[in-house]
């Protein structure tokens, strides 16, 4: 009995993307650099902001960069395995995001996915990622809510992808639908923040008092 490795590559690429996304860098760095379980301190979130509060700014910045790298590398690896096939590149980014938000190693309780999604879009459509990053910065600057900036970026990046990526490549529907799926997961992971924003209970960003929004 022989195994057709070529036919197994799509499933392998998606599995690797999920496992890569599942690496809990926030938990690992907080443990080694701060000696604490980030899941039991602060907000309990494994994202960069809570890691920074629990283990210090250096650990927070490293978490942010490594979480973004998971999304970037998943798409890059899929491009090498699947010869740049658009559908699989988008799927790889999506599976890396699922791994971060629902990691196997943490009983499927992960982060909110903003950094990992940004890393994926940095490879898929850097122009759209830059536009979303600018919008994020503007929203945070004017309203001082990091969660609102994240939600605004997640909600609009499918539009940025459609207008900046789709006119130049085909088929645009694959990329647009993929970006909508990624956006939906990030927004879903912010459901708690949405509730607090509606109730007026969401803490504002402050340089002197950091709160968890990553």
C-alpha positions as CSV (number, residue, x, y, z in Angstrom):
1,X,0.0,0.0,0.0
2,X,1.4,3.4,-1.1
3,X,0.6,6.8,0.2
4,X,0.2,9.7,-2.3
5,X,2.1,12.4,-0.5
6,X,1.0,15.1,-3.0
7,X,-2.7,14.4,-2.3
8,X,-1.9,14.7,1.5
9,X,-0.2,18.0,1.3
10,X,-3.4,20.2,1.7
11,X,-4.4,18.4,4.9
12,X,-0.8,18.5,6.1
13,X,-0.5,22.2,5.5
14,X,-3.7,22.9,7.4
15,X,-2.7,20.6,10.3
16,X,0.7,22.3,10.5
17,X,-1.0,25.7,10.4
18,X,-3.3,24.8,13.3
19,X,-0.5,23.3,15.4
20,X,1.7,26.3,14.7
21,X,-1.1,28.7,15.8
22,X,-1.7,26.6,18.9
23,X,1.8,27.4,20.3
24,X,0.9,29.4,23.5
25,X,3.8,31.9,23.4
26,X,2.2,34.1,25.9
27,X,2.0,31.3,28.5
28,X,5.5,30.1,27.8
29,X,7.1,33.6,28.0
30,X,5.1,34.6,31.1
31,X,6.3,31.5,32.8
32,X,10.0,31.8,31.9
33,X,10.3,35.6,32.1
34,X,7.9,36.3,34.9
35,X,7.5,33.0,36.8
36,X,3.7,33.2,36.6
37,X,0.8,31.5,34.8
38,X,-0.7,34.3,32.7
39,X,-4.0,32.4,32.7
40,X,-4.3,32.9,36.4
41,X,-3.1,36.5,36.6
42,X,-4.5,39.8,35.4
43,X,-7.4,39.2,33.0
44,X,-6.4,35.6,32.4
45,X,-5.9,36.3,28.7
46,X,-2.8,34.8,27.0
47,X,-2.5,37.9,24.8
48,X,0.4,40.3,24.7
49,X,-1.1,43.0,26.9
50,X,-1.8,40.7,29.8
51,X,1.6,39.1,29.4
52,X,3.1,42.6,29.6
53,X,1.3,43.3,32.8
54,X,2.2,39.9,34.4
55,X,5.7,39.4,33.1
56,X,6.9,42.8,32.0
57,X,7.0,44.9,28.7
58,X,9.7,42.7,27.1
59,X,7.6,39.6,27.5
60,X,4.6,41.4,26.1
61,X,6.4,42.7,23.0
62,X,7.9,39.2,22.4
63,X,4.5,37.7,22.7
64,X,3.0,40.2,20.2
65,X,5.8,39.5,17.7
66,X,5.7,35.7,18.0
67,X,1.9,35.6,17.9
68,X,2.0,37.6,14.7
69,X,4.8,35.4,13.4
70,X,2.5,32.3,13.8
71,X,0.1,33.7,11.2
72,X,2.8,35.0,8.9
73,X,4.7,31.7,8.9
74,X,1.6,29.5,8.5
75,X,0.8,31.3,5.2
76,X,4.4,31.4,4.1
77,X,4.7,27.6,4.7
78,X,1.4,26.9,2.9
79,X,2.7,28.9,-0.1
80,X,5.8,26.7,-0.3
81,X,3.8,23.4,0.1
82,X,0.9,24.4,-2.2
83,X,2.8,26.5,-4.7
84,X,1.0,29.7,-3.8
85,X,-2.5,28.5,-4.3
86,X,-4.7,31.3,-3.0
87,X,-7.4,29.1,-1.4
88,X,-4.9,27.2,0.7
89,X,-3.0,30.3,1.7
90,X,-6.2,31.8,3.1
91,X,-7.1,28.5,4.7
92,X,-3.7,28.3,6.3
93,X,-4.1,31.7,7.9
94,X,-7.6,30.8,9.1
95,X,-6.3,27.5,10.7
96,X,-3.4,29.3,12.4
97,X,-6.0,31.8,13.8
98,X,-8.1,28.9,15.0
99,X,-5.1,27.3,16.6
100,X,-4.4,30.6,18.5
101,X,-8.0,31.1,19.6
102,X,-8.7,27.5,20.4
103,X,-5.4,25.8,21.1
104,X,-5.3,22.1,21.7
105,X,-2.7,22.4,24.5
106,X,-4.9,24.8,26.5
107,X,-8.2,22.9,26.3
108,X,-9.2,25.2,23.4
109,X,-9.1,28.4,25.5
110,X,-6.8,30.8,23.8
111,X,-6.4,34.4,22.9
112,X,-8.4,36.9,20.8
113,X,-6.4,36.4,17.6
114,X,-5.6,40.0,16.6
115,X,-1.8,39.6,16.3
116,X,-2.1,36.2,14.6
117,X,-4.6,37.5,12.1
118,X,-2.4,40.6,11.4
119,X,0.5,38.3,10.8
120,X,-1.5,36.2,8.3
121,X,-2.7,39.3,6.5
122,X,0.8,40.7,6.4
123,X,1.6,37.8,4.0
124,X,-1.8,37.5,2.3
125,X,-2.4,41.2,1.6
126,X,0.1,43.6,3.3
127,X,-1.7,46.6,1.9
128,X,-4.9,45.7,3.6
129,X,-3.1,44.9,6.8
130,X,-1.4,48.3,6.8
131,X,-4.7,50.0,6.1
132,X,-6.4,48.1,9.0
133,X,-3.4,49.0,11.3
134,X,-3.8,52.7,10.5
135,X,-7.5,52.5,11.2
136,X,-6.8,50.7,14.5
137,X,-4.3,53.4,15.5
138,X,-6.8,56.2,14.7
139,X,-9.7,54.6,16.6
140,X,-7.5,54.0,19.7
141,X,-6.1,57.6,19.4
142,X,-9.5,59.2,19.3
143,X,-11.6,56.9,21.6
144,X,-8.9,55.3,23.7
145,X,-10.4,51.8,23.5
146,X,-7.9,49.2,22.2
147,X,-10.8,46.7,21.9
148,X,-12.8,49.1,19.7
149,X,-9.7,49.6,17.5
150,X,-9.3,45.9,17.2
151,X,-13.0,45.4,16.3
152,X,-12.9,48.3,13.8
153,X,-9.8,46.8,12.1
154,X,-11.4,43.3,12.0
155,X,-14.7,44.5,10.7
156,X,-13.2,46.5,7.8
157,X,-10.2,44.4,6.7
158,X,-12.5,42.3,4.4
159,X,-13.3,45.6,2.6
160,X,-9.7,46.5,2.4
161,X,-8.8,43.1,1.0
162,X,-11.6,43.4,-1.6
163,X,-10.5,46.8,-2.9
164,X,-6.8,46.4,-2.5
165,X,-6.3,42.7,-3.4
166,X,-9.2,41.6,-5.5
167,X,-8.8,44.0,-8.4
168,X,-5.4,42.6,-9.2
169,X,-5.8,38.8,-8.6
170,X,-8.3,36.1,-9.3
171,X,-10.5,34.7,-8.0
172,X,-11.4,37.6,-5.6
173,X,-14.2,35.6,-4.0
174,X,-11.8,33.2,-2.3
175,X,-9.8,35.9,-0.7
176,X,-12.8,37.9,0.3
177,X,-14.6,35.0,1.9
178,X,-11.5,34.0,3.7
179,X,-11.0,37.4,5.1
180,X,-14.6,37.5,6.2
181,X,-14.1,34.2,8.1
182,X,-11.0,35.4,9.8
183,X,-12.7,38.7,10.7
184,X,-15.7,36.8,12.2
185,X,-13.5,34.7,14.5
186,X,-11.7,37.8,15.8
187,X,-14.9,39.6,16.4
188,X,-16.4,36.5,18.1
189,X,-13.4,36.4,20.5
190,X,-14.1,40.0,21.4
191,X,-17.7,39.3,22.5
192,X,-16.8,40.1,26.1
193,X,-15.3,43.4,25.1
194,X,-18.4,44.2,23.0
195,X,-20.6,43.7,26.0
196,X,-18.5,46.0,28.1
197,X,-18.4,48.6,25.4
198,X,-22.2,48.6,25.2
199,X,-22.5,48.9,29.0
200,X,-19.9,51.6,29.2
201,X,-17.7,49.4,31.4
202,X,-14.7,48.9,29.0
203,X,-11.5,50.4,30.4
204,X,-9.8,52.9,28.3
205,X,-6.2,52.7,27.2
206,X,-3.7,54.5,29.4
207,X,0.1,54.6,29.3
208,X,0.1,54.5,33.0
209,X,-2.4,51.8,33.6
210,X,-2.4,49.0,31.1
211,X,-5.4,46.8,30.6
212,X,-5.9,43.6,28.7
213,X,-7.2,44.1,25.1
214,X,-4.8,42.0,23.0
